[in-house]
Amino acid sequence: MQQDSASIVIKQPKKSPLFLRMIVLVFAMVCGLYICSVCLKQFSLQSSQLVPNPVDSHSSHVITRIHYPKPQTFNRAECGHNPVRFFAILSMQRSGSGWFETLLNSHDNVSSNGEIFSVMDRRKNVSSIVETLDRVYNLDWFTSASKNECSAAIGFKWMLNQGLLANHVEIVDYFNRRGVSAIFLFRRNPLRRMVSLLANSYDRYAKLLNGTHKSHVHSPEEADALSRYKPVINSTSLIHDLQETESLAAKALEYFNTTRHMVVFYEDLITNRTKLKQVQEFLSIPVKDLSSRQVKIHRGDLSDHIKNWEDVNKTLNGTEYDKFLRADY
């Protein structure tokens, strides 16, 4: 029996339209994710080049946020279109913050409004702190330092023990949300800070300058008069006190690690004026020569300013803190 030579044609089953659509959708999603990732990388690279991070700063947010405040108490007029940066000087008492602030305020475009949280009512709770901050950064806080309508950078100084660390969670959130840049100002030599603290505390009651207490002076004669008082330092608790100061600074840096910030040391500002240039670059303001009328009170060797110098020298000699005995500033 002869077999049929006709070829057998087998038809391929038709593919489901739904299946084809799924393939196209998946392909489009993959391509979209790839393009998006490339764009994000390029944007991140460009953004990091907008405002360079100053040397020796420790900033987690490189870009300086700008603002256009609309104060309720006056009209910014032609300066209304000028951007403003927000900052806060975070420090400890007798660390040079007053002198540092006068340097900043000698800039035509900077308004730093002093130690506003020294008043208890302004820091009695988080709500009062936020209300005060809003007034400052809305340019509705008036002091002798206020440049008002034409300020390019607005801020103040805030001591660590004035509710700053106690309410750090809410304050860090505020700084990040409002784009506030923090400038930490510390002293490398806490022993000198201790001398300044004790001497200033004594003068609050003694009023050595013609019956007037002055935390800062503007003449060598006034500085000499205040420096004649030599405080007695508790040598028994001295090492513990120095450790506490270091611990407080470390805790502040840890708490505010997620903010845009930089760290400045008082001694570096004195010996290296390029530090002031870096601060101005950090604030994104025109770099200018800054000056202050304040005169340093405790100059020269520490042995000239501590009444029980021998006890202090014996306590710190041979320890990790003996370097503070000889450091000038």
C-alpha positions, 0 to 999 in steps of 0.5 A, a space after each residue: 500500500 503506497 503512503 501519501 507523499 503529501 506533507 503534514 503541516 502542523 500549526 503553531 498555537 497562537 500566543 495569548 495577547 495578554 502574555 505579549 502585553 506582560 512581556 512588553 510591560 516588564 521590559 518597559 519597567 526594567 528600562 525605566 528603572 535603569 534610566 531612573 538610576 542613571 539620572 539619580 546618580 548624575 543629579 547626586 554628582 551635580 548636587 555635590 558640586 554646588 556647594 563644596 564642603 569646607 575643610 575640617 567640617 563634618 557635614 552630612 548635607 552638602 547643599 546649603 538651603 536658601 530661604 526667602 523669609 517674609 517677616 511680619 514686622 517689616 518689609 524686606 523691600 528690594 532685598 525680598 528676592 535675596 536668599 537667606 541662610 539659617 545657622 546656629 552657633 552651638 557652644 559652651 560658656 567661655 569658649 570664645 563664642 562671644 568673640 566669634 559672634 562679633 567677628 561674624 557680625 562684622 560681615 555686612 550680610 550676617 546677623 547673629 543675634 546673641 545668646 537668646 536661649 539664656 532666658 528660661 521662658 524661651 526654652 521652658 518646653 519644645 513649643 517655646 523653643 520652636 516659637 523662638 526659632 521661628 521668630 529668629 529665622 523669619 527675621 522678626 527677632 531684633 537685636 543690635 546685630 540685626 541687619 534686617 532686610 538685607 541679611 544673607 545669613 541669620 542665626 544666633 548662639 546656643 549653649 549646650 546646657 540651654 535646652 539644646 541637648 535636653 531636647 535634641 531630638 526635636 531640635 535636630 528635626 527642626 534643623 533638618 526640616 528648616 535647613 539650619 546649618 550648625 557651627 560647633 565652636 569648642 576649645 581645644 584646651 578646656 583647662 583655659 576655659 575653666 579658668 575663664 569660667 571661674 574668673 567670670 563667675 567671680 566678677 559677677 559679684 566682685 565687679 572689678 571694673 568700677 563696680 560693673 561686671 563685664 564678660 567681654 572687654 574692649 581694651 588692654 587695660 580692662 583685660 589686665 584688671 580682670 586677669 589679676 584675679 587668680 581662681 583656685 581650681 579644685 584639683 581633686 575633681 579636675 580630671 573628672 571635670 575635664 572628662 565631663 567637658 569632653 564627654 559633653 562635646 562628644 555627645 553634642 556631635 553625636 546627637 547632631 550628626 545628621 545635621 549639616 554642620 562644621 566643627 571650629 576650635 577657638 584656638 584655630 581661629 586665633 592662630 589660623 585666620 583661614 578658618 574664618 574663610 572656611 566658615 564664610 564658605 560654609 555659610 555661602 556668603 561673600 568672603 570678607 576680612 572680619 574683625 572684632 573689638 574684643 580683647 583677650 583677658 587671660 593671655 600668656 602662661 596658665 601658671 600666671 592665672 591659677 592661684 594653686 598652680 602647683 596642685 594643678 600641675 601635679 594633678 595633670 602632669 603625666 596624664 593625657 591632660 598634661 598638654 593643657 598645662 603648656 598650651 598657650 591658647 
